[in-house]
Amino acid sequence: MSCSRAAFFLAAAVILSAQPPKGAGGPPRPQPIPSGVKVEENITFAKVGPREIRLDLYRPEHPAGKLPTVVWIFGGAWAAHARDVQSATGAFLATHGYAVASIDYRVSSEALWPAQIQDCKAAVRWLRANAGRYGLDAGRIGAWGASSGGHLASMLGTTGGVRELEGDEGNPGQSSRVHAVVDFFGPTDFLQMDAHHLPNGMLHDKASSPESLLVGGPIQENKDKVQRANPITYIAKDCPPFLILHGEQDLLVPLHQSVLLYDALCKAGVNATFFKIAGAGHGGPEFDSPVVQAMVLAFFDQYLKGAK
């Protein structure tokens, strides 16, 4: 995979032609845990005061060696807890030889930015510190998220060496770097969202927007804080590979947000691939299709299972 404008347009025809029937699809829809997959729920990986921050860990019952691990980060505008309905994502990858940590983080009503990325980084450090206990490969950790979770996954990918975003939630001797990032329609530069939104799309400059609530005030009045919450701010040539998918008709997070991220990654020489999905909105069955599942799996197989 490499930066290529051709990749930007490829998925429009391919994904829609392979669209499953209504109601079909895979992750992140909740579903029963399939045979061959085990899950340990409510594992505390960090504490902030009395608040315990937890994850659910999905693994194959009979792994063939140390498991490459994917951190799954739920969406919900940094405002809703959704870890407990993410079973399909964990089960999907666990059936293909991965461990999946579906993680919680403090939402914006609990703490302002950068608490959210600090919690995500704490989860990665915890996974490395406990790799031996759970049979994980500490040298092969990826991140995957959707919407606000995609934003946080991208932040993990671009801020591996940014000390001020690490927080102090334990395991300081461990790295929070990840080796591959899948970003489903995550926001990046909040300040540009309203200039590129579709008709009837969400407005983000308002004080009540998810982005304003995240940084503690209207985004256009808090530009320094917004810059620190932008994964593009931290891009360097040593960032891990990215796979970015975004719906062409997204009314919540403009497609332009992913264009900005993709262009910045390519400019820095980072391996990035971008698929625009024609007709798709903010999530939906297009992102659950077998084609998208295969795309994500192939990406992680290449960068988390492939030879180093």
Secondary structure, DSSP 4 states (H G I P E B T S, - for coil): ----HHHHHHHHHHHHHTPPPTT---TTS--PPPTTEEEEEEEEEEEETTEEEEEEEEEESS-SSSEEEEEEE--STTT---GGG-HHHHHHHHTTT-EEEEE----TTT--TTHHHHHHHHHHHHHHHTHHHHTEEEEEEEEEEETHHHHHHHHHHH-TT-GGGS-SSS-TTS----SEEEEES----GGGTGGGPPTTPPP-SSTTSHHHHHHTS-GGG-HHHHHHT-GGGG--TTPPPEEEEEETT-SSS-THHHHHHHHHHHHTT--EEEEEETT--SSSGGGGSHHHHHHHHHHHIIIIIS--
